[in-house]
Amino acid sequence: MTGETTPLEPAEKVDLWRQRYFEAQAAAEEFVLGEHGEEGLSGWIEANSRITADLLRVQRPDGESAANHFMNRLQRQLLLYDSAVSTEDQPSGSVLRNADCGILRYRKEAARAGVALTFSSPCPYCQELNTAIATRYVEPDIKVSCEQSGDGCTWRTEYPSAPAEDAAPATAPDELVIEPTGV
């Protein structure tokens, strides 16, 4: 190879990082399933959730609740793949709607291009992993749930007791309980 190379454009860099991450994740999943089966996948999720929760503890900005930090991280992750994401604060908690999951779209495009996928759908794995992260990280008295809907999902955090409509807003909770749905 000779000659000068031109630097990648920002969009090309993003595409390349997505591809490399996808390749690394697929290789790890294939190895774990091939060597250890479903039991190995559970161990993989356990280790991944522990490592991620530990990192989130170190990275959490001062003054931000763990539940909000978790939801913000999830939103940023989905936006990396150009997902159609919206968020809404409610008196009882918060809602993150992923109307069109870019991760799912990316995987469908890869499958059409002939890439052999480890999972027929990444959704159950994603939900199980992110629920496990939330279980380890967010406040124990907050309910975190996820519902699958078409090519997207809806994540919710619910505080233990929602204030009445005319009451003052509740302060950020200290603890969280994660209860997955639809996994």
Solvent accessible surface area in square Angstrom, and as a share of the most:
residue,aa,sasa,rsa
1,M,222,0.99
2,T,136,0.79
3,G,69,0.67
4,E,177,0.79
5,T,106,0.62
6,T,118,0.69
7,P,118,0.74
8,L,81,0.40
9,E,108,0.49
10,P,100,0.63
11,A,71,0.55
12,E,82,0.37
13,K,102,0.43
14,V,69,0.40
15,D,79,0.41
16,L,67,0.33
17,W,189,0.66
18,R,37,0.14
19,Q,77,0.34
20,R,113,0.41
21,Y,124,0.47
22,F,23,0.09
23,E,74,0.33
24,A,65,0.50
25,Q,30,0.13
26,A,21,0.16
27,A,62,0.48
28,A,25,0.19
29,E,3,0.01
30,E,119,0.53
31,F,122,0.51
32,V,15,0.09
33,L,42,0.21
34,G,67,0.64
35,E,108,0.48
36,H,109,0.49
37,G,29,0.28
38,E,128,0.57
39,E,149,0.67
40,G,14,0.13
41,L,18,0.09
42,S,63,0.41
43,G,39,0.37
44,W,74,0.26
45,I,9,0.05
46,E,94,0.42
47,A,36,0.28
48,N,39,0.20
49,S,0,0.00
50,R,111,0.40
51,I,90,0.46
52,T,18,0.10
53,A,0,0.00
54,D,67,0.35
55,L,95,0.47
56,L,4,0.02
57,R,119,0.43
58,V,127,0.73
59,Q,109,0.48
60,R,97,0.35
61,P,70,0.44
62,D,153,0.79
63,G,92,0.88
64,E,40,0.18
65,S,12,0.08
66,A,3,0.02
67,A,0,0.00
68,N,56,0.29
69,H,9,0.04
70,F,0,0.00
71,M,13,0.06
72,N,57,0.29
73,R,54,0.20
74,L,1,0.01
75,Q,44,0.19
76,R,132,0.48
77,Q,51,0.23
78,L,5,0.03
79,L,84,0.42
80,L,111,0.55
81,Y,24,0.09
82,D,89,0.46
83,S,7,0.05
84,A,50,0.39
85,V,28,0.16
86,S,61,0.39
87,T,79,0.46
88,E,76,0.34
89,D,130,0.67
90,Q,58,0.26
91,P,86,0.54
92,S,38,0.24
93,G,3,0.03
94,S,12,0.07
95,V,3,0.02
96,L,0,0.00
97,R,90,0.33
98,N,2,0.01
99,A,79,0.61
100,D,53,0.28
101,C,15,0.09
102,G,1,0.01
103,I,31,0.15
104,L,15,0.08
105,R,79,0.29
106,Y,49,0.18
107,R,17,0.06
108,K,84,0.36
109,E,84,0.38
110,A,13,0.10
111,A,47,0.37
112,R,178,0.65
113,A,86,0.67
114,G,64,0.62
115,V,67,0.38
116,A,95,0.74
117,L,52,0.26
118,T,42,0.25
119,F,32,0.13
120,S,124,0.80
121,S,39,0.25
122,P,13,0.08
123,C,19,0.12
124,P,73,0.46
125,Y,24,0.09
126,C,31,0.18
127,Q,5,0.02
128,E,73,0.33
129,L,23,0.11
130,N,3,0.02
131,T,11,0.06
132,A,25,0.19
133,I,1,0.00
134,A,0,0.00
135,T,79,0.46
136,R,79,0.29
137,Y,15,0.06
138,V,7,0.04
139,E,10,0.05
140,P,64,0.40
141,D,60,0.31
142,I,0,0.00
143,K,72,0.31
144,V,0,0.00
145,S,8,0.05
146,C,0,0.00
147,E,89,0.40
148,Q,71,0.31
149,S,75,0.48
150,G,69,0.66
151,D,68,0.35
152,G,2,0.02
153,C,16,0.09
154,T,20,0.12
155,W,2,0.01
156,R,67,0.25
157,T,3,0.01
158,E,62,0.28
159,Y,45,0.17
160,P,83,0.52
161,S,88,0.57
162,A,57,0.44
163,P,32,0.20
164,A,64,0.50
165,E,174,0.78
166,D,138,0.71
167,A,50,0.39
168,A,80,0.62
169,P,121,0.76
170,A,56,0.44
171,T,121,0.70
172,A,61,0.47
173,P,17,0.11
174,D,118,0.61
175,E,77,0.35
176,L,5,0.03
177,V,70,0.40
178,I,19,0.10
179,E,85,0.38
180,P,70,0.44
181,T,56,0.33
182,G,66,0.64
183,V,88,0.50
